[in-house]
Amino acid sequence: MRFTKKKAQEFFKALTGSSSNIEKESFARNSFTQRHGMMCYRAWILDGRIYCQIDLTNECIFSAYFNFDTYEYDMEYTEHARENDDWN
Protein backbone atom coordinates (compact mmCIF):
# COMPACT_ATOMS: atom_id res chain seq x y z
CA MET A 1 0.00 0.00 0.00
CA ARG A 2 1.74 3.15 -1.22
CA PHE A 3 0.70 6.66 -0.37
CA THR A 4 1.94 8.52 -3.43
CA LYS A 5 1.70 12.23 -4.11
CA LYS A 6 -1.12 11.53 -6.59
CA LYS A 7 -3.03 9.56 -3.93
CA ALA A 8 -2.41 12.38 -1.41
CA GLN A 9 -3.75 14.93 -3.92
CA GLU A 10 -6.93 12.87 -4.39
CA PHE A 11 -7.37 12.52 -0.62
CA PHE A 12 -6.85 16.22 0.11
CA LYS A 13 -9.20 17.13 -2.76
CA ALA A 14 -11.91 14.95 -1.17
CA LEU A 15 -11.19 16.32 2.31
CA THR A 16 -10.66 20.04 1.67
CA GLY A 17 -11.89 20.63 -1.87
CA SER A 18 -8.39 21.54 -3.04
CA SER A 19 -5.42 19.52 -4.25
CA SER A 20 -2.93 22.40 -4.33
CA ASN A 21 -0.16 23.31 -1.88
CA ILE A 22 0.76 19.68 -1.15
CA GLU A 23 4.27 19.06 0.12
CA LYS A 24 6.10 15.82 0.85
CA GLU A 25 7.12 15.61 4.51
CA SER A 26 9.75 13.62 6.36
CA PHE A 27 7.98 13.08 9.71
CA ALA A 28 6.56 9.75 8.50
CA ARG A 29 7.22 7.54 5.50
CA ASN A 30 5.24 8.75 2.48
CA SER A 31 3.67 11.60 4.39
CA PHE A 32 2.22 14.75 2.89
CA THR A 33 1.10 18.14 4.15
CA GLN A 34 -1.39 20.64 2.79
CA ARG A 35 -1.57 24.15 4.20
CA HIS A 36 -4.48 26.60 4.15
CA GLY A 37 -3.64 29.75 6.09
CA MET A 38 -3.09 28.76 9.72
CA MET A 39 -4.52 25.25 9.13
CA CYS A 40 -2.21 22.38 8.29
CA TYR A 41 -3.44 18.95 7.19
CA ARG A 42 -0.91 16.10 7.57
CA ALA A 43 -1.60 12.63 6.19
CA TRP A 44 0.20 9.29 6.08
CA ILE A 45 -0.60 5.58 6.16
CA LEU A 46 -1.13 4.01 9.58
CA ASP A 47 -2.74 0.63 10.25
CA GLY A 48 -3.71 0.28 6.57
CA ARG A 49 -5.71 3.51 6.59
CA ILE A 50 -5.01 7.14 5.86
CA TYR A 51 -4.31 8.87 9.14
CA CYS A 52 -4.93 12.60 9.00
CA GLN A 53 -3.96 15.12 11.62
CA ILE A 54 -5.29 18.67 11.46
CA ASP A 55 -3.15 21.33 13.11
CA LEU A 56 -3.95 24.93 13.91
CA THR A 57 -0.89 27.08 14.57
CA ASN A 58 1.28 23.97 15.08
CA GLU A 59 -1.04 22.24 17.56
CA CYS A 60 -3.17 19.20 16.71
CA ILE A 61 -6.87 19.98 16.98
CA PHE A 62 -8.24 16.81 15.33
CA SER A 63 -7.00 13.41 14.13
CA ALA A 64 -8.88 10.69 12.30
CA TYR A 65 -8.56 7.60 10.14
CA PHE A 66 -9.93 7.42 6.59
CA ASN A 67 -10.51 4.52 4.21
CA PHE A 68 -7.52 4.17 1.87
CA ASP A 69 -9.64 3.57 -1.25
CA THR A 70 -12.78 5.66 -0.74
CA TYR A 71 -11.42 8.43 1.55
CA GLU A 72 -14.49 8.00 3.75
CA TYR A 73 -14.07 8.91 7.41
CA ASP A 74 -13.60 5.67 9.39
CA MET A 75 -15.44 6.69 12.54
CA GLU A 76 -15.54 3.15 13.92
CA TYR A 77 -11.77 2.67 13.70
CA THR A 78 -11.07 6.21 14.94
CA GLU A 79 -13.20 5.57 18.04
CA HIS A 80 -11.58 2.16 18.53
CA ALA A 81 -8.12 3.77 18.47
CA ARG A 82 -9.19 6.42 20.97
CA GLU A 83 -10.67 3.84 23.34
CA ASN A 84 -7.60 1.61 23.17
CA ASP A 85 -5.07 4.36 23.77
CA ASP A 86 -3.67 4.00 20.24
CA TRP A 87 -4.44 7.65 19.73
CA ASN A 88 -1.60 9.85 18.50
Contacts in CASP RR format, 6 or more apart in sequence:
PFRMAT RR
TARGET T0000
AUTHOR 0000-0000-0000
METHOD contacts of the structure
MODEL  1
MRFTKKKAQEFFKALTGSSSNIEKESFARNSFTQRHGMMCYRAWILDGRI
YCQIDLTNECIFSAYFNFDTYEYDMEYTEHARENDDWN
1 45 0 8 1.000
1 48 0 8 1.000
1 68 0 8 1.000
2 30 0 8 1.000
3 30 0 8 1.000
3 31 0 8 1.000
3 32 0 8 1.000
3 43 0 8 1.000
3 44 0 8 1.000
3 45 0 8 1.000
3 50 0 8 1.000
4 30 0 8 1.000
5 22 0 8 1.000
5 24 0 8 1.000
5 32 0 8 1.000
8 22 0 8 1.000
8 32 0 8 1.000
8 34 0 8 1.000
8 43 0 8 1.000
9 19 0 8 1.000
9 22 0 8 1.000
10 19 0 8 1.000
10 71 0 8 1.000
11 43 0 8 1.000
11 50 0 8 1.000
11 52 0 8 1.000
11 66 0 8 1.000
11 71 0 8 1.000
12 18 0 8 1.000
12 19 0 8 1.000
12 22 0 8 1.000
12 32 0 8 1.000
12 34 0 8 1.000
12 41 0 8 1.000
12 43 0 8 1.000
13 19 0 8 1.000
14 71 0 8 1.000
15 41 0 8 1.000
15 52 0 8 1.000
15 66 0 8 1.000
15 71 0 8 1.000
16 34 0 8 1.000
16 36 0 8 1.000
16 41 0 8 1.000
18 34 0 8 1.000
18 36 0 8 1.000
20 34 0 8 1.000
21 34 0 8 1.000
21 35 0 8 1.000
21 36 0 8 1.000
22 32 0 8 1.000
22 33 0 8 1.000
22 34 0 8 1.000
23 32 0 8 1.000
23 33 0 8 1.000
23 34 0 8 1.000
23 35 0 8 1.000
24 31 0 8 1.000
24 32 0 8 1.000
25 31 0 8 1.000
25 32 0 8 1.000
25 33 0 8 1.000
25 42 0 8 1.000
25 44 0 8 1.000
27 42 0 8 1.000
27 44 0 8 1.000
28 44 0 8 1.000
28 46 0 8 1.000
29 44 0 8 1.000
29 45 0 8 1.000
30 44 0 8 1.000
30 45 0 8 1.000
31 42 0 8 1.000
31 43 0 8 1.000
31 44 0 8 1.000
32 42 0 8 1.000
32 43 0 8 1.000
32 44 0 8 1.000
33 40 0 8 1.000
33 41 0 8 1.000
33 42 0 8 1.000
33 43 0 8 1.000
34 40 0 8 1.000
34 41 0 8 1.000
34 43 0 8 1.000
35 41 0 8 1.000
38 56 0 8 1.000
38 57 0 8 1.000
39 54 0 8 1.000
39 55 0 8 1.000
39 56 0 8 1.000
40 54 0 8 1.000
40 55 0 8 1.000
40 56 0 8 1.000
40 58 0 8 1.000
41 52 0 8 1.000
41 53 0 8 1.000
41 54 0 8 1.000
41 55 0 8 1.000
42 52 0 8 1.000
42 53 0 8 1.000
42 54 0 8 1.000
42 55 0 8 1.000
43 50 0 8 1.000
43 51 0 8 1.000
43 52 0 8 1.000
43 53 0 8 1.000
44 50 0 8 1.000
44 51 0 8 1.000
45 51 0 8 1.000
45 68 0 8 1.000
46 65 0 8 1.000
46 88 0 8 1.000
47 65 0 8 1.000
47 77 0 8 1.000
47 81 0 8 1.000
48 68 0 8 1.000
49 65 0 8 1.000
49 66 0 8 1.000
49 67 0 8 1.000
49 68 0 8 1.000
49 74 0 8 1.000
49 77 0 8 1.000
50 65 0 8 1.000
50 66 0 8 1.000
50 67 0 8 1.000
50 68 0 8 1.000
50 71 0 8 1.000
51 63 0 8 1.000
51 64 0 8 1.000
51 65 0 8 1.000
51 66 0 8 1.000
51 88 0 8 1.000
52 63 0 8 1.000
52 64 0 8 1.000
52 65 0 8 1.000
52 66 0 8 1.000
53 60 0 8 1.000
53 62 0 8 1.000
53 63 0 8 1.000
53 88 0 8 1.000
54 60 0 8 1.000
54 61 0 8 1.000
54 62 0 8 1.000
54 63 0 8 1.000
55 61 0 8 1.000
63 78 0 8 1.000
63 87 0 8 1.000
63 88 0 8 1.000
64 73 0 8 1.000
64 74 0 8 1.000
64 75 0 8 1.000
64 78 0 8 1.000
65 73 0 8 1.000
65 74 0 8 1.000
65 77 0 8 1.000
65 78 0 8 1.000
65 81 0 8 1.000
66 72 0 8 1.000
66 73 0 8 1.000
66 74 0 8 1.000
67 74 0 8 1.000
80 86 0 8 1.000
81 87 0 8 1.000
END
